[in-house]
Amino acid sequence: MKISCDIIQDLLPLYCDGVCSQDSKQVVEAHLQDCEKCSADARFMKQDVETGSLQTKDEKIVQAAAAAWKKGKTRAFIKGCLIALFSIAVLVAGYCSFHWFSTVDGNDLDALARQAANYLNYDELSIEKVEQRGNYLAALCRGPEGNWSLCEFDRDRLFENRWRANGGKLKIEDGTASSWNYGSPQGEAVLIFCGGNISSEVCWYKFQNSNITYTCPIENESLLDIFIIPDSSNINGYPILLDCNQQEIE
């Protein structure tokens, strides 16, 4: 029985795709041996199928490459963020560590004494008296040989109750009064007056700054006061010892 070309043309797409039954495949192949036109159509269809298959494979490769690139880019972004966060954490930890370990607790007299000794180049100091005003803390210190010293501490910018040595005065004679005056970065005049083992005849002291005379009491034969004047252009002021009648002692 001869099969018409119209029937073969209907079967060709299934035959070229390889999805027709075995009987249909045998019928189509028998017809193609005798029909040049259907054979040519079959060859063209097979080429189209193969080309479409190659295009599909290429598209899959491109899509896979794009997905891999996108995944790699996402991983790189996450990795970069983690590295940035780690770097920031290291910097913050280093900054906090510097402020912590370069300062001492204002309530720890032993720690204050050790930092004062290191700052003033003493082997050892003991703190006899501490005075704080605002962001400034002063310590009246005494060395093993009985010499008096003053150490001034600034409040740490990060930790409120920690202090860093930032100035002072050495070898203050026993029984005398002295001062350590300076202009702070905040534009303030900081005047610190100190003295130890002062005679019981001394009850007061005075100093002058900007044509103003200040008179202050001395108690327990020691002196440690901090004055903060909101004008760093004049840091003058030296203590003059007074008796109980506020007369200068010769």
Biotite code that builds the C-alpha atoms (Angstrom):
import biotite.structure as struc

atoms = struc.array([
    struc.Atom([0.000, 0.000, 0.000], chain_id="A", res_id=1, res_name="MET", atom_name="CA", element="C"),
    struc.Atom([1.461, 3.318, -1.067], chain_id="A", res_id=2, res_name="LYS", atom_name="CA", element="C"),
    struc.Atom([1.321, 6.072, 1.535], chain_id="A", res_id=3, res_name="ILE", atom_name="CA", element="C"),
    struc.Atom([0.579, 9.548, 0.226], chain_id="A", res_id=4, res_name="SER", atom_name="CA", element="C"),
    struc.Atom([3.035, 12.409, 0.711], chain_id="A", res_id=5, res_name="CYS", atom_name="CA", element="C"),
    struc.Atom([0.425, 14.342, 2.699], chain_id="A", res_id=6, res_name="ASP", atom_name="CA", element="C"),
    struc.Atom([0.338, 11.622, 5.354], chain_id="A", res_id=7, res_name="ILE", atom_name="CA", element="C"),
    struc.Atom([4.148, 11.449, 5.411], chain_id="A", res_id=8, res_name="ILE", atom_name="CA", element="C"),
    struc.Atom([4.332, 15.246, 5.759], chain_id="A", res_id=9, res_name="GLN", atom_name="CA", element="C"),
    struc.Atom([2.091, 14.959, 8.831], chain_id="A", res_id=10, res_name="ASP", atom_name="CA", element="C"),
    struc.Atom([4.389, 12.309, 10.315], chain_id="A", res_id=11, res_name="LEU", atom_name="CA", element="C"),
    struc.Atom([7.692, 14.004, 9.453], chain_id="A", res_id=12, res_name="LEU", atom_name="CA", element="C"),
    struc.Atom([7.797, 16.391, 12.480], chain_id="A", res_id=13, res_name="PRO", atom_name="CA", element="C"),
    struc.Atom([7.261, 13.442, 14.838], chain_id="A", res_id=14, res_name="LEU", atom_name="CA", element="C"),
    struc.Atom([9.780, 11.346, 12.925], chain_id="A", res_id=15, res_name="TYR", atom_name="CA", element="C"),
    struc.Atom([12.457, 14.076, 12.983], chain_id="A", res_id=16, res_name="CYS", atom_name="CA", element="C"),
    struc.Atom([11.881, 14.659, 16.691], chain_id="A", res_id=17, res_name="ASP", atom_name="CA", element="C"),
    struc.Atom([12.184, 10.907, 17.280], chain_id="A", res_id=18, res_name="GLY", atom_name="CA", element="C"),
    struc.Atom([8.842, 10.595, 19.055], chain_id="A", res_id=19, res_name="VAL", atom_name="CA", element="C"),
    struc.Atom([6.814, 8.567, 16.558], chain_id="A", res_id=20, res_name="CYS", atom_name="CA", element="C"),
    struc.Atom([6.060, 4.859, 16.980], chain_id="A", res_id=21, res_name="SER", atom_name="CA", element="C"),
    struc.Atom([8.257, 2.156, 15.504], chain_id="A", res_id=22, res_name="GLN", atom_name="CA", element="C"),
    struc.Atom([5.619, 1.279, 12.873], chain_id="A", res_id=23, res_name="ASP", atom_name="CA", element="C"),
    struc.Atom([5.257, 4.916, 11.830], chain_id="A", res_id=24, res_name="SER", atom_name="CA", element="C"),
    struc.Atom([9.033, 5.232, 11.657], chain_id="A", res_id=25, res_name="LYS", atom_name="CA", element="C"),
    struc.Atom([9.277, 2.229, 9.313], chain_id="A", res_id=26, res_name="GLN", atom_name="CA", element="C"),
    struc.Atom([6.507, 3.600, 7.084], chain_id="A", res_id=27, res_name="VAL", atom_name="CA", element="C"),
    struc.Atom([8.167, 7.032, 6.875], chain_id="A", res_id=28, res_name="VAL", atom_name="CA", element="C"),
    struc.Atom([11.627, 5.606, 6.132], chain_id="A", res_id=29, res_name="GLU", atom_name="CA", element="C"),
    struc.Atom([10.200, 3.319, 3.406], chain_id="A", res_id=30, res_name="ALA", atom_name="CA", element="C"),
    struc.Atom([8.501, 6.300, 1.792], chain_id="A", res_id=31, res_name="HIS", atom_name="CA", element="C"),
    struc.Atom([11.611, 8.499, 2.002], chain_id="A", res_id=32, res_name="LEU", atom_name="CA", element="C"),
    struc.Atom([13.592, 5.928, 0.034], chain_id="A", res_id=33, res_name="GLN", atom_name="CA", element="C"),
    struc.Atom([11.323, 6.465, -2.982], chain_id="A", res_id=34, res_name="ASP", atom_name="CA", element="C"),
    struc.Atom([10.305, 10.149, -2.572], chain_id="A", res_id=35, res_name="CYS", atom_name="CA", element="C"),
    struc.Atom([12.968, 12.779, -3.124], chain_id="A", res_id=36, res_name="GLU", atom_name="CA", element="C"),
    struc.Atom([10.715, 15.668, -2.094], chain_id="A", res_id=37, res_name="LYS", atom_name="CA", element="C"),
    struc.Atom([9.801, 14.182, 1.285], chain_id="A", res_id=38, res_name="CYS", atom_name="CA", element="C"),
    struc.Atom([13.436, 13.161, 1.816], chain_id="A", res_id=39, res_name="SER", atom_name="CA", element="C"),
    struc.Atom([14.523, 16.762, 1.249], chain_id="A", res_id=40, res_name="ALA", atom_name="CA", element="C"),
    struc.Atom([11.846, 18.010, 3.644], chain_id="A", res_id=41, res_name="ASP", atom_name="CA", element="C"),
    struc.Atom([13.008, 15.474, 6.241], chain_id="A", res_id=42, res_name="ALA", atom_name="CA", element="C"),
    struc.Atom([16.627, 16.612, 5.923], chain_id="A", res_id=43, res_name="ARG", atom_name="CA", element="C"),
    struc.Atom([15.605, 20.264, 6.436], chain_id="A", res_id=44, res_name="PHE", atom_name="CA", element="C"),
    struc.Atom([13.481, 19.365, 9.431], chain_id="A", res_id=45, res_name="MET", atom_name="CA", element="C"),
    struc.Atom([16.341, 17.401, 11.034], chain_id="A", res_id=46, res_name="LYS", atom_name="CA", element="C"),
    struc.Atom([18.681, 20.374, 10.519], chain_id="A", res_id=47, res_name="GLN", atom_name="CA", element="C"),
    struc.Atom([16.146, 22.681, 12.181], chain_id="A", res_id=48, res_name="ASP", atom_name="CA", element="C"),
    struc.Atom([15.818, 20.281, 15.118], chain_id="A", res_id=49, res_name="VAL", atom_name="CA", element="C"),
    struc.Atom([19.604, 20.009, 15.530], chain_id="A", res_id=50, res_name="GLU", atom_name="CA", element="C"),
    struc.Atom([20.041, 23.790, 15.261], chain_id="A", res_id=51, res_name="THR", atom_name="CA", element="C"),
    struc.Atom([17.299, 24.355, 17.830], chain_id="A", res_id=52, res_name="GLY", atom_name="CA", element="C"),
    struc.Atom([18.942, 21.827, 20.120], chain_id="A", res_id=53, res_name="SER", atom_name="CA", element="C"),
    struc.Atom([22.306, 23.599, 19.806], chain_id="A", res_id=54, res_name="LEU", atom_name="CA", element="C"),
    struc.Atom([20.654, 26.953, 20.457], chain_id="A", res_id=55, res_name="GLN", atom_name="CA", element="C"),
    struc.Atom([18.970, 25.533, 23.548], chain_id="A", res_id=56, res_name="THR", atom_name="CA", element="C"),
    struc.Atom([22.302, 24.198, 24.819], chain_id="A", res_id=57, res_name="LYS", atom_name="CA", element="C"),
    struc.Atom([24.001, 27.538, 24.162], chain_id="A", res_id=58, res_name="ASP", atom_name="CA", element="C"),
    struc.Atom([21.227, 29.385, 25.976], chain_id="A", res_id=59, res_name="GLU", atom_name="CA", element="C"),
    struc.Atom([21.573, 27.057, 28.946], chain_id="A", res_id=60, res_name="LYS", atom_name="CA", element="C"),
    struc.Atom([25.332, 27.631, 29.013], chain_id="A", res_id=61, res_name="ILE", atom_name="CA", element="C"),
    struc.Atom([24.847, 31.401, 28.881], chain_id="A", res_id=62, res_name="VAL", atom_name="CA", element="C"),
    struc.Atom([22.176, 31.276, 31.582], chain_id="A", res_id=63, res_name="GLN", atom_name="CA", element="C"),
    struc.Atom([24.378, 29.084, 33.768], chain_id="A", res_id=64, res_name="ALA", atom_name="CA", element="C"),
    struc.Atom([27.317, 31.445, 33.287], chain_id="A", res_id=65, res_name="ALA", atom_name="CA", element="C"),
    struc.Atom([25.137, 34.451, 34.134], chain_id="A", res_id=66, res_name="ALA", atom_name="CA", element="C"),
    struc.Atom([23.799, 32.729, 37.235], chain_id="A", res_id=67, res_name="ALA", atom_name="CA", element="C"),
    struc.Atom([27.315, 31.789, 38.332], chain_id="A", res_id=68, res_name="ALA", atom_name="CA", element="C"),
    struc.Atom([28.533, 35.373, 37.779], chain_id="A", res_id=69, res_name="TRP", atom_name="CA", element="C"),
    struc.Atom([25.595, 36.772, 39.710], chain_id="A", res_id=70, res_name="LYS", atom_name="CA", element="C"),
    struc.Atom([26.167, 34.293, 42.529], chain_id="A", res_id=71, res_name="LYS", atom_name="CA", element="C"),
    struc.Atom([29.877, 35.113, 42.597], chain_id="A", res_id=72, res_name="GLY", atom_name="CA", element="C"),
    struc.Atom([29.124, 38.826, 42.620], chain_id="A", res_id=73, res_name="LYS", atom_name="CA", element="C"),
    struc.Atom([26.721, 38.377, 45.546], chain_id="A", res_id=74, res_name="THR", atom_name="CA", element="C"),
    struc.Atom([29.302, 36.349, 47.457], chain_id="A", res_id=75, res_name="ARG", atom_name="CA", element="C"),
    struc.Atom([31.963, 38.972, 46.747], chain_id="A", res_id=76, res_name="ALA", atom_name="CA", element="C"),
    struc.Atom([29.617, 41.713, 47.986], chain_id="A", res_id=77, res_name="PHE", atom_name="CA", element="C"),
    struc.Atom([28.818, 39.797, 51.184], chain_id="A", res_id=78, res_name="ILE", atom_name="CA", element="C"),
    struc.Atom([32.507, 39.044, 51.693], chain_id="A", res_id=79, res_name="LYS", atom_name="CA", element="C"),
    struc.Atom([33.372, 42.718, 51.194], chain_id="A", res_id=80, res_name="GLY", atom_name="CA", element="C"),
    struc.Atom([30.715, 43.768, 53.719], chain_id="A", res_id=81, res_name="CYS", atom_name="CA", element="C"),
    struc.Atom([32.013, 41.261, 56.273], chain_id="A", res_id=82, res_name="LEU", atom_name="CA", element="C"),
    struc.Atom([35.589, 42.457, 55.770], chain_id="A", res_id=83, res_name="ILE", atom_name="CA", element="C"),
    struc.Atom([34.475, 46.084, 56.140], chain_id="A", res_id=84, res_name="ALA", atom_name="CA", element="C"),
    struc.Atom([32.529, 45.292, 59.327], chain_id="A", res_id=85, res_name="LEU", atom_name="CA", element="C"),
    struc.Atom([35.486, 43.367, 60.726], chain_id="A", res_id=86, res_name="PHE", atom_name="CA", element="C"),
    struc.Atom([37.836, 46.264, 59.935], chain_id="A", res_id=87, res_name="SER", atom_name="CA", element="C"),
    struc.Atom([35.489, 48.736, 61.624], chain_id="A", res_id=88, res_name="ILE", atom_name="CA", element="C"),
    struc.Atom([35.212, 46.456, 64.667], chain_id="A", res_id=89, res_name="ALA", atom_name="CA", element="C"),
    struc.Atom([39.014, 46.213, 64.888], chain_id="A", res_id=90, res_name="VAL", atom_name="CA", element="C"),
    struc.Atom([39.370, 50.003, 64.664], chain_id="A", res_id=91, res_name="LEU", atom_name="CA", element="C"),
    struc.Atom([36.679, 50.588, 67.297], chain_id="A", res_id=92, res_name="VAL", atom_name="CA", element="C"),
    struc.Atom([38.239, 47.977, 69.591], chain_id="A", res_id=93, res_name="ALA", atom_name="CA", element="C"),
    struc.Atom([41.676, 49.537, 69.132], chain_id="A", res_id=94, res_name="GLY", atom_name="CA", element="C"),
    struc.Atom([40.328, 53.030, 69.787], chain_id="A", res_id=95, res_name="TYR", atom_name="CA", element="C"),
    struc.Atom([38.490, 51.914, 72.935], chain_id="A", res_id=96, res_name="CYS", atom_name="CA", element="C"),
    struc.Atom([41.496, 49.902, 74.133], chain_id="A", res_id=97, res_name="SER", atom_name="CA", element="C"),
    struc.Atom([43.805, 52.887, 73.755], chain_id="A", res_id=98, res_name="PHE", atom_name="CA", element="C"),
    struc.Atom([41.488, 55.119, 75.782], chain_id="A", res_id=99, res_name="HIS", atom_name="CA", element="C"),
    struc.Atom([40.988, 52.455, 78.441], chain_id="A", res_id=100, res_name="TRP", atom_name="CA", element="C"),
    struc.Atom([44.572, 51.326, 78.960], chain_id="A", res_id=101, res_name="PHE", atom_name="CA", element="C"),
    struc.Atom([46.119, 54.811, 78.766], chain_id="A", res_id=102, res_name="SER", atom_name="CA", element="C"),
    struc.Atom([43.850, 56.119, 81.544], chain_id="A", res_id=103, res_name="THR", atom_name="CA", element="C"),
    struc.Atom([43.066, 55.235, 85.164], chain_id="A", res_id=104, res_name="VAL", atom_name="CA", element="C"),
    struc.Atom([39.970, 55.180, 87.336], chain_id="A", res_id=105, res_name="ASP", atom_name="CA", element="C"),
    struc.Atom([39.530, 58.441, 89.222], chain_id="A", res_id=106, res_name="GLY", atom_name="CA", element="C"),
    struc.Atom([38.574, 56.531, 92.378], chain_id="A", res_id=107, res_name="ASN", atom_name="CA", element="C"),
    struc.Atom([41.687, 54.333, 92.331], chain_id="A", res_id=108, res_name="ASP", atom_name="CA", element="C"),
    struc.Atom([44.346, 56.298, 94.236], chain_id="A", res_id=109, res_name="LEU", atom_name="CA", element="C"),
    struc.Atom([46.999, 53.635, 93.674], chain_id="A", res_id=110, res_name="ASP", atom_name="CA", element="C"),
    struc.Atom([46.454, 53.751, 89.910], chain_id="A", res_id=111, res_name="ALA", atom_name="CA", element="C"),
    struc.Atom([46.530, 57.558, 89.963], chain_id="A", res_id=112, res_name="LEU", atom_name="CA", element="C"),
    struc.Atom([49.776, 57.457, 91.942], chain_id="A", res_id=113, res_name="ALA", atom_name="CA", element="C"),
    struc.Atom([51.391, 55.017, 89.487], chain_id="A", res_id=114, res_name="ARG", atom_name="CA", element="C"),
    struc.Atom([50.450, 57.107, 86.476], chain_id="A", res_id=115, res_name="GLN", atom_name="CA", element="C"),
    struc.Atom([51.612, 60.298, 88.209], chain_id="A", res_id=116, res_name="ALA", atom_name="CA", element="C"),
    struc.Atom([54.971, 58.654, 89.007], chain_id="A", res_id=117, res_name="ALA", atom_name="CA", element="C"),
    struc.Atom([55.393, 57.514, 85.400], chain_id="A", res_id=118, res_name="ASN", atom_name="CA", element="C"),
    struc.Atom([54.443, 60.911, 84.040], chain_id="A", res_id=119, res_name="TYR", atom_name="CA", element="C"),
    struc.Atom([56.682, 62.866, 86.432], chain_id="A", res_id=120, res_name="LEU", atom_name="CA", element="C"),
    struc.Atom([59.568, 60.365, 86.155], chain_id="A", res_id=121, res_name="ASN", atom_name="CA", element="C"),
    struc.Atom([59.509, 59.239, 89.777], chain_id="A", res_id=122, res_name="TYR", atom_name="CA", element="C"),
    struc.Atom([60.113, 55.695, 90.905], chain_id="A", res_id=123, res_name="ASP", atom_name="CA", element="C"),
    struc.Atom([57.279, 55.969, 93.385], chain_id="A", res_id=124, res_name="GLU", atom_name="CA", element="C"),
    struc.Atom([54.748, 58.518, 94.609], chain_id="A", res_id=125, res_name="LEU", atom_name="CA", element="C"),
    struc.Atom([51.961, 58.508, 97.165], chain_id="A", res_id=126, res_name="SER", atom_name="CA", element="C"),
    struc.Atom([48.878, 60.683, 96.841], chain_id="A", res_id=127, res_name="ILE", atom_name="CA", element="C"),
    struc.Atom([48.086, 62.860, 99.856], chain_id="A", res_id=128, res_name="GLU", atom_name="CA", element="C"),
    struc.Atom([45.128, 64.763, 98.466], chain_id="A", res_id=129, res_name="LYS", atom_name="CA", element="C"),
    struc.Atom([42.903, 64.806, 95.359], chain_id="A", res_id=130, res_name="VAL", atom_name="CA", element="C"),
    struc.Atom([40.730, 67.599, 94.013], chain_id="A", res_id=131, res_name="GLU", atom_name="CA", element="C"),
    struc.Atom([38.454, 67.520, 90.982], chain_id="A", res_id=132, res_name="GLN", atom_name="CA", element="C"),
    struc.Atom([36.642, 70.299, 89.175], chain_id="A", res_id=133, res_name="ARG", atom_name="CA", element="C"),
    struc.Atom([34.913, 69.808, 85.839], chain_id="A", res_id=134, res_name="GLY", atom_name="CA", element="C"),
    struc.Atom([37.154, 67.932, 83.435], chain_id="A", res_id=135, res_name="ASN", atom_name="CA", element="C"),
    struc.Atom([40.282, 68.418, 85.539], chain_id="A", res_id=136, res_name="TYR", atom_name="CA", element="C"),
    struc.Atom([41.657, 66.422, 88.441], chain_id="A", res_id=137, res_name="LEU", atom_name="CA", element="C"),
    struc.Atom([44.669, 67.395, 90.559], chain_id="A", res_id=138, res_name="ALA", atom_name="CA", element="C"),
    struc.Atom([46.676, 65.139, 92.862], chain_id="A", res_id=139, res_name="ALA", atom_name="CA", element="C"),
    struc.Atom([49.046, 66.392, 95.561], chain_id="A", res_id=140, res_name="LEU", atom_name="CA", element="C"),
    struc.Atom([51.773, 63.758, 95.695], chain_id="A", res_id=141, res_name="CYS", atom_name="CA", element="C"),
    struc.Atom([54.730, 62.999, 97.923], chain_id="A", res_id=142, res_name="ARG", atom_name="CA", element="C"),
    struc.Atom([57.872, 61.081, 97.082], chain_id="A", res_id=143, res_name="GLY", atom_name="CA", element="C"),
    struc.Atom([59.953, 58.747, 99.285], chain_id="A", res_id=144, res_name="PRO", atom_name="CA", element="C"),
    struc.Atom([62.309, 61.604, 100.230], chain_id="A", res_id=145, res_name="GLU", atom_name="CA", element="C"),
    struc.Atom([59.454, 63.835, 101.366], chain_id="A", res_id=146, res_name="GLY", atom_name="CA", element="C"),
    struc.Atom([59.384, 66.119, 98.309], chain_id="A", res_id=147, res_name="ASN", atom_name="CA", element="C"),
    struc.Atom([55.993, 67.327, 97.146], chain_id="A", res_id=148, res_name="TRP", atom_name="CA", element="C"),
    struc.Atom([54.742, 67.184, 93.568], chain_id="A", res_id=149, res_name="SER", atom_name="CA", element="C"),
    struc.Atom([51.592, 68.069, 91.691], chain_id="A", res_id=150, res_name="LEU", atom_name="CA", element="C"),
    struc.Atom([50.109, 65.978, 88.885], chain_id="A", res_id=151, res_name="CYS", atom_name="CA", element="C"),
    struc.Atom([47.204, 67.214, 86.798], chain_id="A", res_id=152, res_name="GLU", atom_name="CA", element="C"),
    struc.Atom([44.870, 64.776, 85.000], chain_id="A", res_id=153, res_name="PHE", atom_name="CA", element="C"),
    struc.Atom([42.422, 65.403, 82.163], chain_id="A", res_id=154, res_name="ASP", atom_name="CA", element="C"),
    struc.Atom([39.139, 63.544, 81.882], chain_id="A", res_id=155, res_name="ARG", atom_name="CA", element="C"),
    struc.Atom([39.098, 60.974, 79.083], chain_id="A", res_id=156, res_name="ASP", atom_name="CA", element="C"),
    struc.Atom([36.833, 61.873, 76.168], chain_id="A", res_id=157, res_name="ARG", atom_name="CA", element="C"),
    struc.Atom([35.403, 58.354, 75.904], chain_id="A", res_id=158, res_name="LEU", atom_name="CA", element="C"),
    struc.Atom([35.203, 57.060, 79.483], chain_id="A", res_id=159, res_name="PHE", atom_name="CA", element="C"),
    struc.Atom([33.807, 59.647, 81.869], chain_id="A", res_id=160, res_name="GLU", atom_name="CA", element="C"),
    struc.Atom([35.466, 58.446, 85.084], chain_id="A", res_id=161, res_name="ASN", atom_name="CA", element="C"),
    struc.Atom([38.890, 57.691, 83.634], chain_id="A", res_id=162, res_name="ARG", atom_name="CA", element="C"),
    struc.Atom([41.750, 60.167, 83.667], chain_id="A", res_id=163, res_name="TRP", atom_name="CA", element="C"),
    struc.Atom([45.053, 60.739, 81.886], chain_id="A", res_id=164, res_name="ARG", atom_name="CA", element="C"),
    struc.Atom([48.074, 62.603, 83.337], chain_id="A", res_id=165, res_name="ALA", atom_name="CA", element="C"),
    struc.Atom([48.680, 65.769, 81.358], chain_id="A", res_id=166, res_name="ASN", atom_name="CA", element="C"),
    struc.Atom([50.823, 68.122, 83.435], chain_id="A", res_id=167, res_name="GLY", atom_name="CA", element="C"),
    struc.Atom([52.359, 68.833, 86.774], chain_id="A", res_id=168, res_name="GLY", atom_name="CA", element="C"),
    struc.Atom([55.118, 70.303, 88.847], chain_id="A", res_id=169, res_name="LYS", atom_name="CA", element="C"),
    struc.Atom([58.112, 68.690, 90.542], chain_id="A", res_id=170, res_name="LEU", atom_name="CA", element="C"),
    struc.Atom([60.017, 69.295, 93.777], chain_id="A", res_id=171, res_name="LYS", atom_name="CA", element="C"),
    struc.Atom([57.726, 71.668, 95.626], chain_id="A", res_id=172, res_name="ILE", atom_name="CA", element="C"),
    struc.Atom([59.462, 72.600, 98.865], chain_id="A", res_id=173, res_name="GLU", atom_name="CA", element="C"),
    struc.Atom([58.013, 71.425, 102.136], chain_id="A", res_id=174, res_name="ASP", atom_name="CA", element="C"),
    struc.Atom([55.839, 74.086, 103.807], chain_id="A", res_id=175, res_name="GLY", atom_name="CA", element="C"),
    struc.Atom([55.504, 76.283, 100.691], chain_id="A", res_id=176, res_name="THR", atom_name="CA", element="C"),
    struc.Atom([52.717, 76.897, 98.204], chain_id="A", res_id=177, res_name="ALA", atom_name="CA", element="C"),
    struc.Atom([53.075, 76.674, 94.446], chain_id="A", res_id=178, res_name="SER", atom_name="CA", element="C"),
    struc.Atom([50.920, 76.692, 91.313], chain_id="A", res_id=179, res_name="SER", atom_name="CA", element="C"),
    struc.Atom([50.537, 75.011, 87.951], chain_id="A", res_id=180, res_name="TRP", atom_name="CA", element="C"),
    struc.Atom([48.692, 77.229, 85.467], chain_id="A", res_id=181, res_name="ASN", atom_name="CA", element="C"),
    struc.Atom([47.935, 76.631, 81.791], chain_id="A", res_id=182, res_name="TYR", atom_name="CA", element="C"),
    struc.Atom([45.462, 77.406, 79.013], chain_id="A", res_id=183, res_name="GLY", atom_name="CA", element="C"),
    struc.Atom([43.343, 74.425, 78.024], chain_id="A", res_id=184, res_name="SER", atom_name="CA", element="C"),
    struc.Atom([42.330, 73.506, 74.430], chain_id="A", res_id=185, res_name="PRO", atom_name="CA", element="C"),
    struc.Atom([38.780, 74.469, 75.443], chain_id="A", res_id=186, res_name="GLN", atom_name="CA", element="C"),
    struc.Atom([39.882, 78.098, 75.872], chain_id="A", res_id=187, res_name="GLY", atom_name="CA", element="C"),
    struc.Atom([39.897, 78.020, 79.674], chain_id="A", res_id=188, res_name="GLU", atom_name="CA", element="C"),
    struc.Atom([42.548, 79.200, 82.096], chain_id="A", res_id=189, res_name="ALA", atom_name="CA", element="C"),
    struc.Atom([43.212, 76.376, 84.559], chain_id="A", res_id=190, res_name="VAL", atom_name="CA", element="C"),
    struc.Atom([44.906, 77.503, 87.778], chain_id="A", res_id=191, res_name="LEU", atom_name="CA", element="C"),
    struc.Atom([45.949, 74.842, 90.304], chain_id="A", res_id=192, res_name="ILE", atom_name="CA", element="C"),
    struc.Atom([47.390, 75.818, 93.692], chain_id="A", res_id=193, res_name="PHE", atom_name="CA", element="C"),
    struc.Atom([49.053, 73.310, 95.967], chain_id="A", res_id=194, res_name="CYS", atom_name="CA", element="C"),
    struc.Atom([51.321, 72.829, 98.948], chain_id="A", res_id=195, res_name="GLY", atom_name="CA", element="C"),
    struc.Atom([51.959, 70.383, 101.760], chain_id="A", res_id=196, res_name="GLY", atom_name="CA", element="C"),
    struc.Atom([53.021, 70.481, 105.413], chain_id="A", res_id=197, res_name="ASN", atom_name="CA", element="C"),
    struc.Atom([52.186, 74.174, 105.595], chain_id="A", res_id=198, res_name="ILE", atom_name="CA", element="C"),
    struc.Atom([52.710, 75.923, 108.931], chain_id="A", res_id=199, res_name="SER", atom_name="CA", element="C"),
    struc.Atom([49.730, 76.117, 111.257], chain_id="A", res_id=200, res_name="SER", atom_name="CA", element="C"),
    struc.Atom([50.242, 79.890, 111.318], chain_id="A", res_id=201, res_name="GLU", atom_name="CA", element="C"),
    struc.Atom([49.005, 80.017, 107.723], chain_id="A", res_id=202, res_name="VAL", atom_name="CA", element="C"),
    struc.Atom([45.221, 80.167, 107.519], chain_id="A", res_id=203, res_name="CYS", atom_name="CA", element="C"),
    struc.Atom([44.640, 81.756, 104.112], chain_id="A", res_id=204, res_name="TRP", atom_name="CA", element="C"),
    struc.Atom([46.220, 82.359, 100.747], chain_id="A", res_id=205, res_name="TYR", atom_name="CA", element="C"),
    struc.Atom([45.465, 84.800, 97.977], chain_id="A", res_id=206, res_name="LYS", atom_name="CA", element="C"),
    struc.Atom([46.213, 85.201, 94.297], chain_id="A", res_id=207, res_name="PHE", atom_name="CA", element="C"),
    struc.Atom([45.379, 87.720, 91.616], chain_id="A", res_id=208, res_name="GLN", atom_name="CA", element="C"),
    struc.Atom([44.127, 87.179, 88.073], chain_id="A", res_id=209, res_name="ASN", atom_name="CA", element="C"),
    struc.Atom([42.792, 89.802, 85.655], chain_id="A", res_id=210, res_name="SER", atom_name="CA", element="C"),
    struc.Atom([42.897, 92.467, 88.396], chain_id="A", res_id=211, res_name="ASN", atom_name="CA", element="C"),
    struc.Atom([40.720, 90.317, 90.659], chain_id="A", res_id=212, res_name="ILE", atom_name="CA", element="C"),
    struc.Atom([42.070, 89.168, 94.022], chain_id="A", res_id=213, res_name="THR", atom_name="CA", element="C"),
    struc.Atom([40.924, 85.781, 95.264], chain_id="A", res_id=214, res_name="TYR", atom_name="CA", element="C"),
    struc.Atom([41.276, 84.806, 98.951], chain_id="A", res_id=215, res_name="THR", atom_name="CA", element="C"),
    struc.Atom([40.870, 81.168, 99.985], chain_id="A", res_id=216, res_name="CYS", atom_name="CA", element="C"),
    struc.Atom([41.257, 79.195, 103.241], chain_id="A", res_id=217, res_name="PRO", atom_name="CA", element="C"),
    struc.Atom([43.941, 76.623, 103.985], chain_id="A", res_id=218, res_name="ILE", atom_name="CA", element="C"),
    struc.Atom([42.868, 73.628, 106.058], chain_id="A", res_id=219, res_name="GLU", atom_name="CA", element="C"),
    struc.Atom([44.737, 70.720, 107.637], chain_id="A", res_id=220, res_name="ASN", atom_name="CA", element="C"),
    struc.Atom([48.099, 72.268, 106.766], chain_id="A", res_id=221, res_name="GLU", atom_name="CA", element="C"),
    struc.Atom([47.725, 71.420, 103.069], chain_id="A", res_id=222, res_name="SER", atom_name="CA", element="C"),
    struc.Atom([46.540, 73.212, 99.982], chain_id="A", res_id=223, res_name="LEU", atom_name="CA", element="C"),
    struc.Atom([45.014, 71.912, 96.748], chain_id="A", res_id=224, res_name="LEU", atom_name="CA", element="C"),
    struc.Atom([42.534, 73.999, 94.771], chain_id="A", res_id=225, res_name="ASP", atom_name="CA", element="C"),
    struc.Atom([41.503, 74.166, 91.107], chain_id="A", res_id=226, res_name="ILE", atom_name="CA", element="C"),
    struc.Atom([40.174, 77.341, 89.520], chain_id="A", res_id=227, res_name="PHE", atom_name="CA", element="C"),
    struc.Atom([38.730, 77.407, 86.006], chain_id="A", res_id=228, res_name="ILE", atom_name="CA", element="C"),
    struc.Atom([38.504, 80.842, 84.424], chain_id="A", res_id=229, res_name="ILE", atom_name="CA", element="C"),
    struc.Atom([36.733, 81.105, 81.042], chain_id="A", res_id=230, res_name="PRO", atom_name="CA", element="C"),
    struc.Atom([39.538, 83.096, 79.420], chain_id="A", res_id=231, res_name="ASP", atom_name="CA", element="C"),
    struc.Atom([42.825, 81.411, 78.569], chain_id="A", res_id=232, res_name="SER", atom_name="CA", element="C"),
    struc.Atom([44.472, 84.708, 77.606], chain_id="A", res_id=233, res_name="SER", atom_name="CA", element="C"),
    struc.Atom([45.485, 85.287, 81.246], chain_id="A", res_id=234, res_name="ASN", atom_name="CA", element="C"),
    struc.Atom([46.832, 82.335, 83.224], chain_id="A", res_id=235, res_name="ILE", atom_name="CA", element="C"),
    struc.Atom([48.638, 84.454, 85.813], chain_id="A", res_id=236, res_name="ASN", atom_name="CA", element="C"),
    struc.Atom([48.211, 83.691, 89.475], chain_id="A", res_id=237, res_name="GLY", atom_name="CA", element="C"),
    struc.Atom([50.623, 82.745, 92.246], chain_id="A", res_id=238, res_name="TYR", atom_name="CA", element="C"),
    struc.Atom([49.605, 81.924, 95.827], chain_id="A", res_id=239, res_name="PRO", atom_name="CA", element="C"),
    struc.Atom([50.632, 84.267, 98.622], chain_id="A", res_id=240, res_name="ILE", atom_name="CA", element="C"),
    struc.Atom([50.352, 82.817, 102.125], chain_id="A", res_id=241, res_name="LEU", atom_name="CA", element="C"),
    struc.Atom([48.369, 84.778, 104.748], chain_id="A", res_id=242, res_name="LEU", atom_name="CA", element="C"),
    struc.Atom([48.023, 84.469, 108.500], chain_id="A", res_id=243, res_name="ASP", atom_name="CA", element="C"),
    struc.Atom([44.738, 84.172, 110.339], chain_id="A", res_id=244, res_name="CYS", atom_name="CA", element="C"),
    struc.Atom([44.237, 87.947, 110.014], chain_id="A", res_id=245, res_name="ASN", atom_name="CA", element="C"),
    struc.Atom([44.757, 87.677, 106.255], chain_id="A", res_id=246, res_name="GLN", atom_name="CA", element="C"),
    struc.Atom([48.070, 89.457, 106.477], chain_id="A", res_id=247, res_name="GLN", atom_name="CA", element="C"),
    struc.Atom([50.975, 88.357, 104.338], chain_id="A", res_id=248, res_name="GLU", atom_name="CA", element="C"),
    struc.Atom([53.516, 86.177, 106.097], chain_id="A", res_id=249, res_name="ILE", atom_name="CA", element="C"),
    struc.Atom([57.078, 87.366, 105.634], chain_id="A", res_id=250, res_name="GLU", atom_name="CA", element="C"),
])
